[in-house]
Amino acid sequence: MKKQKEKEIVHGVGKSGKIVSYIIMIITCLISLFPIIWVAISSLKIDPLAEPGFTLPKTLYFGGYVSVFKDMHILHYFLNSFKVAGLSVLFSIIMISMSAYVVARMNFRFKSLISVMLMSTLFIPPTAMTFPVYNLINNMKINDSHAGLIMIYTCSGIAVSFMVIKNYFMTIPKELEEAARIDGCGYTQTFFKIMLPIARPGIFTAAMLAFMNYWNEYYWASMVLTTKELKTVPAILAQFQTAFSTNYNGMFSAIVVILLPPVILFCCFSKYFIEALSGGAVKG
């Protein structure tokens, strides 16, 4: 009888705990989605200032979306952003995955120091690096070009990608490497043929996080690129604002369109994201 009551109490506590967890998750989702929903609703209003707040538009207005594609030529800037973000992710992930493999799986002198140096880039604000980085790309004659922005993006955001990929490499059993050594594989063959395919979820997660960061980046894109035709989508949003007025309908419509690629990317690779963050267990 006593055990049955204890089971009922535990069951009740577990059930109430789940209810509290669901309530917290719902509240968190509402808080996170509120700005996006507000922008989407405002983009359908003729004049968002005349109908402020979280209210449905009196009449649906799609002129802002038509203007974004017809007058703003958003697809051109989409290609610029895909080019810059895509190449930056490719170069950075190749370098970071190799360095993460060495730090995670090998023992050598100053290993801890190198790991700390790579992670320390997380604490350096972009504004502190403005003068030396801008001076460097000027001396290299790649200012106002996609090459300069790609170089900056490739060398930034190292800490997060390094942490994700290194932690995933550390979950892979050492027996796999030992078996590869017995079969005659060197470090390079072991990395590309064994470790890289197994660490794919962690690498995809780091690549996805880096892509979303580069896609939404405004500070360096607005500073390095001065030619309008070379600008990326976040930097081009400034054209909706002048010294005398701001086209809020067009700006909100452009924001909604710009948000779509990262959302679609996350939906396509969400399974890798969840697997990498849950520990990346290797199944036999």
N, C-alpha and C positions, 0 to 999 in steps of 0.2 A: 504494500500500500504506500509506504514511504517512498520507494523507488519510483512508483507511478506518479506521485505528486511531484517529485524532482524532475521527471521527464516532462511533465506538463509545464512546469515553471520554465525549464530550459527551452521548450518549444515556444512558449509564449514570448520569452525574451528574444529568441531568434526571429520570430515573426515580427515583433515590434521593431527590432533592429533593421530588418529589411524595409519596413514601411518608412522609417526615418531616413534610411539611405536613399530610397526612391524620392522622397520629398526633397532632400538636399540636392540630388541630381537634377530634378525638375527645376528647382529654383536656380541652380547654376546654369542650366541650359537657357532659361528665360533671360537671365542677366547677360549671358554671352551673345544671344541672338537678338536682343533688343535693338542695338545700334544698327545691325544689318537690316532687320525688318523695317526700322524707322527710315533708313535711307531708301529702301526699295519702295515703300509707300510714298515717300516724298518725291521720288523720281516720276511718279505717275500723276503728280499735281502740276497744273499749269503754272502756278506761282506758289512755291512752298512757303514763302513768307506771308502770303495772304491766308493760307490754311496751315498755320503752325501746329506743332504737336503731333501726337500719335493718333491722328484721325484719318479715316478713309477719305480719299478724294471725292469731291462732289461729282466730277466727271473725269473719266480716265483719259489721260493725255500721253500719247506715245511720241510726241514731237521731239522730246529730248533724245530718245534712242535713235530716231531717224537722223537727227543732226549729228549724233556721235559717229555714225557710219558714213553719212553722206558728206557732211561739211568738215568734220574733224579728221576723217580718214583713219579711224582707230586701228584698222587692220595693219596699216603700215607700221605703227608704233608697237603693235602686238608682235610683229616679226622682229623688230629691234629688241624687244624685251626677251623673246624666246631665244634669239641668237646670243645675247649677252648672258642671260641666266643659264642657258643650256651649256654653253662652252665653259662658263665659270664652274658649274657643278662638275662637269666632266674632268677638268684639269685638277680641281681641288680634291675630288673624291679619289682620284688615282694616287695623288701624292699622300693624302691623309691615310688611306687604307694601307699603303705600304709602310708608312711610319708607325701606324697603330699596330700592325702585325709584328714589327720588330720589337716595339716596347712591350707588347703583351706576351710574346712567346719566347723571347730571347733574354739571356742574362749578360750584361756587359757593364763596364764602369760608367758612372754618371747617368745611369738609366733613370733614376728618380729625378735628377736635375733636368734632364731633357723632357720628361713627362710634365714636370712643373712649369717649365718654360712654355711648352705648347698650351697648357691649360691656362696660363697667366694671361694669354691674349683675350680671354673672356672679360677681364677687368679693365681693359684699356678702352676708353670711350673714343669714338671716331673723331670728335672735335680735337682731342689731344694729338692726333696723328695728322691733322689737316695740313699743316705747313710742310713737314718732311715728305709726306706722300705726294702732295701736289707739286712740290719742288722736284721730286724724283721723276714724275711722269713728264714734267716740262723739260727736264734735262734729257730724257729719253726721246723727246719729240713725239710723244703719243698722247698729248693732251687733246681734248676735243675729238676723241676717236673711241670706237668700241674697244679697241685693243687696250687702251688705258684703263677703261672701266672694268674690263675682264680681268686685268692683272690685279686691280684692287680687290675685286670680289673673290678672286682665287685665293688671295692671301689673307682674307678676312673670314671670320666665322669658323676658324680652325678648331677652336676649343670644343664646341658642341659636337661637331662631326667626329673629332678625335675621340671624345669620351664615349659616344654611342658605339663606334666601330671597335674601339679597344675593348670595351666591356663585353661585346659580343664575341670577339676572338678569345677572350679569357674563359668563356663557357664551353669552348670546344675541347673535347678530351685530347690529352697528349698522345694517347695510343694511336690516333689517326696519323699524326706526324711520324711517330716511330715506325708504323707500318709503311709509310711512304719512303722513309729512309732505307728500310730493308729492301724495298723494291728498286732502290737505286735513284730515287728522286733527290735533287738538290734543293736548296732553299727556294730558288725561283720556281722550279716545277711544283714543289709542295704548295707554294703560295697560290699560284694560278690554277692548278689542277685540283687541289684538295681544299685549301682554306677558303679561297675566294667563293667557290660555289656554295659552300656550307654557310658562309657569313653573308649570303645574299640579302636576307631580311634586314640585318643591321645596316648594310651598305645602302640599300634602298631607302631605309628610314632616314639615314643621314643625308642622302641625296635629296629626298623630298623636303626635309626641313631646310636644307640649304637653298633649294629652288624657290621655296615660298619666301625665304628671307631676301634673296636677290630680286625676286619679282616685285616685292613691295618696297624695296629700298629707294629712298628719295634723296638722302643727303648727298651722297657721292654722285648720283646720276645727275642731279641739278647743278652740281659744282663743276664736274669734269666736262659734261656735254653742253656746249653753248649753241651749236647749230641745231635748229629746230628739227630738221629731217633725221638727225641721229638720236634724238631723245627717246627715252623709254616711257612706258605708259604712266608711271607715277609722276615723272617730271613734266609731262605734257599737261597734267591737270591744272597747272598754274595759268594756262591760257584762258580758263574760264573766269579769271579774276583780273580786273583792271583797276586803275587808280580811282575810278568813279563808281563802279558797280560790279556785281558778281552774278553770273548766270547759274543760279543754284539748281535749276531743273536740269540743265545740261551737265553740270558737275555731278549731281547725284546719279544721273543715268550712266555717265562714264564710270563712276565708282562701281555700280552694279555689274557692268560689263567686265571691268577689270578683275572683279572678285571671282568670276566664273572659272578661269583656268586653275587656280590653286584648289578650289573646291572639287572640281572634276578630277584633278590629280590625286587628291586625298582619297576620294571615293574609289579610284582604281587601285591604289596601293595601300589601302587601310589595313589589309590583312598582314602585310609585311610590317607595318608600323606597330600593330598590336603584338605581333610575335616577337619583335625585337625588344619592345619595352617590357614584355612579360618574362624576359630572361633568356630567350633563345635556346631552349633545351634541344639537344640533338637526339633525334629518335633513331633507335637501332633498327 
